[in-house]
Amino acid sequence: MKKKLLIIEDDPGLQSQMRWCFEDTEVHIADDRESALSLLRRVEPQVVTLDLGLPPDPGGSSEGFALLDEILRLAPSTKIIVVTGREEKENAVKAVGNGACDFYQKPLDADILSFVVNRAFRLYELEKENIELNRSQYSSTLKGLIANSPQMLKICRTVEKIAPTDVTTLVLGETGTGKEVIAKALHDLSIRSDKAFSAINCAAIPENLLESELFGYEKGAFTGANQTKKGKVELTDGGTLFLDEIGDMPMPLQAKLLRFLQERVIERVGGVREIPVDVRVVCATHQDLQTLIANGSFREDLYYRVSEITLNIPPLKEREGDAVLIAQSLLHNFSNQLDRPNLNFSDDALAAIREYPWPGNVREMINKVKRAAIMADGKRVTAEDLELDEPCNTTDSVLNLRQVRETAEKQAIEHALQIAQYNMAQTARLLGVTRPTLYNLTDKYKLTTHDQNTD
Ligand SMILES: Nc1ncnc2c1ncn2[C@@H]1O[C@H](COP(=O)(O)OP(=O)(O)OP(=O)(O)O)[C@@H](O)[C@H]1O
C-alpha cells in the first residue's frame, strides 16, 4: 500500500516543517476546506492531519470541525489526526468524540508526529484487513453465492471441479435456493466465460412459442414469421444455456432437446438444414423428475442425458448458519443502496431468522430483508420489521371456522405468489388450482398480483 498523507494546515512555515517529517510517504498539502476536499477526492489519502484553526476562522475551530465532519462523511475510513494548540485540550477531546482517530498538540516535534501518523496508517491497514476478512467469511468462492454451511461449501467444491468440463448438469432444489446462481457459476468458471450465458424458463413461455424461442424459425414458417430468426440455442453458440424448470418442458419439445443433446445440431422451425451448435447445457427444476417420469410427463432418456452430474441444492432451512449469514449480507447491501448505513439486526430479529422455515428460500429472504431495511426505525432492524410470523393456530381470537379457512387460504396464496414471483401460471400450479380460480381468489381477498418491491 502506497502511504498517502494529506496535511491540512494554513501556516506555510508549519506546512514545510511537517512535509519533511514524512520522507517515505506521498504528502499532499491543503490550506483551506476547498483545496482539502478536492485533494481528498483526487488522492484518497489514508491519513489526514487537520489543523482545526482554518480560514475563515483561523483563531477558532468551527471550520476545522466542519471539515472533520465532511471528510468522515465522504471517506469514513480515512484516519484523521486533529492538530490543536497547547491550550485546546477540550477541542481535541471533542474532535476524537466526533470521529477523529487521534490528536496532536503543537508545537511540532518531528518524532512524535511521525509516530502518531504512522500509527494511524497501521490502524487504517488493520481495519482494511479486518473488513476483507469479514467479507471472505461471507463468501463461498462462487460469485453471487453467500455460504458457509458444510452442505453448500461441498456444492461449491463440486461446481469448481465440474465447471471446466462440458458435462451436462442438472441442478435440483426448491424455488429460490440459488439454482440459477449455480448455473451462472458453472459458466463463469469455465472456458466459455467470455461467451454468452442465456437462461430460459420453460414454465414461463407458452408451449407453442417455446420451440421457436429455443431453436428459432425460418421466414414463412408460420403466420407472422416475416423473417428468419435465430433461437436461444443458436445465439448461445460457444456459451452456456440454462434451461430452468425443465420439468415443465412439453413432451414434443423434450424429444427435440434430446436430439440436440445427442447430436449437437438444431433445426429451426420450418427449416430443413441442420445447424451445428456448441453449447453447454445446464438444466434445473424444483420438481421431482422421478415422479414426472413415473406419470409419463418426462422422458426417462432425456433425464439421463441432462443429469450427467446432478447437484442437489438444499433448502435454506437445512444449511447450518447460512440464513443469518445471507440475511446480514443482504442487509449490508440494502442499507448501502437505501443510503441508510450501519443498519443491524436486533437479537430478536436474528433469532427469528434462525427459526423461520424460509419456504421461499433466498428469494423470499431478499424480499423480507429489503422490506425490513425500509421499514426499520433507527439503526436496528427488529423481528417485527421482518414480518416472519408463522400463521397463528390458536382458536381463541377467531370468529368461526370460515374465518380460519379464509385466513389460511389468503396466507397460502400470498406465499405462493411470492415464491412464484407473481407469475400467475406458476402460482396456480403451486396451489393446485386453475388460473381462473386463482384470479377469483386474488379478487376475493384483494391481493396484489404484482411484486410491489419492483415498482
Ligand atoms: N447463497 C446465496 N447467496 C446470495 N444470494 C443468493 C444465494 N442463493 C440465491 N441467491 C439469490 O436469490 C435469488 C434467487 O436465486 P435463483 O434465481 O438462483 O434461485 P432458483 O433456485 O433458480 O429459483 P427458481 O427455482 O424460482 O428459478 C437471486 O436473486 C439470487 O441472486
The ligand as a Tripos MOL2 file, in Angstrom:
@<TRIPOS>MOLECULE
LIG
   31    33     1     0     0
SMALL
NO_CHARGES

@<TRIPOS>ATOM
      1 N1        -26.4400  -18.3640   -1.4360 N.pl3     1 LIG1
      2 C1        -26.8880  -17.2060   -1.9320 C.ar      1 LIG1
      3 N2        -26.3030  -16.0640   -1.5930 N.ar      1 LIG1
      4 C2        -26.7510  -14.8800   -2.0530 C.ar      1 LIG1
      5 N3        -27.7890  -14.7390   -2.8860 N.ar      1 LIG1
      6 C3        -28.4140  -15.8510   -3.2800 C.ar      1 LIG1
      7 C4        -27.9950  -17.1340   -2.8310 C.ar      1 LIG1
      8 N4        -28.8130  -18.0450   -3.3730 N.ar      1 LIG1
      9 C5        -29.7000  -17.3820   -4.1260 C.ar      1 LIG1
     10 N5        -29.4700  -16.0660   -4.0830 N.ar      1 LIG1
     11 C6        -30.2800  -15.0000   -4.7250 C.3       1 LIG1
     12 O1        -31.6390  -15.4170   -4.5630 O.3       1 LIG1
     13 C7        -32.3920  -15.1390   -5.7200 C.3       1 LIG1
     14 C8        -32.9790  -16.4510   -6.2450 C.3       1 LIG1
     15 O2        -31.9110  -17.2610   -6.7300 O.3       1 LIG1
     16 P1        -32.0450  -18.1340   -8.0600 P.3       1 LIG1
     17 O3        -32.8510  -17.4010   -9.0950 O.co2     1 LIG1
     18 O4        -30.7100  -18.6130   -8.4490 O.co2     1 LIG1
     19 O5        -32.9270  -19.3110   -7.4810 O.3       1 LIG1
     20 P2        -33.5680  -20.5380   -8.2430 P.3       1 LIG1
     21 O6        -33.3500  -21.7180   -7.3910 O.co2     1 LIG1
     22 O7        -33.0490  -20.5770   -9.6530 O.co2     1 LIG1
     23 O8        -35.1020  -20.1270   -8.2110 O.3       1 LIG1
     24 P3        -36.2970  -20.6570   -9.1610 P.3       1 LIG1
     25 O9        -36.3780  -22.1280   -9.0000 O.co2     1 LIG1
     26 O10       -37.5060  -19.9880   -8.5750 O.co2     1 LIG1
     27 O11       -35.9720  -20.2130  -10.5450 O.co2     1 LIG1
     28 C9        -31.4480  -14.4760   -6.7050 C.3       1 LIG1
     29 O12       -31.6010  -13.0750   -6.5610 O.3       1 LIG1
     30 C10       -30.0760  -14.9140   -6.2300 C.3       1 LIG1
     31 O13       -29.0990  -13.9640   -6.5700 O.3       1 LIG1
@<TRIPOS>BOND
     1     1     2 1
     2     2     3 ar
     3     2     7 ar
     4     3     4 ar
     5     4     5 ar
     6     5     6 ar
     7     6     7 ar
     8     6    10 ar
     9     7     8 ar
    10     8     9 ar
    11     9    10 ar
    12    10    11 1
    13    11    12 1
    14    11    30 1
    15    12    13 1
    16    13    14 1
    17    13    28 1
    18    14    15 1
    19    15    16 1
    20    16    17 2
    21    16    18 1
    22    16    19 1
    23    19    20 1
    24    20    21 2
    25    20    22 1
    26    20    23 1
    27    23    24 1
    28    24    25 2
    29    24    26 1
    30    24    27 1
    31    28    29 1
    32    28    30 1
    33    30    31 1
@<TRIPOS>SUBSTRUCTURE
     1 LIG1         1 GROUP 0 **** ****
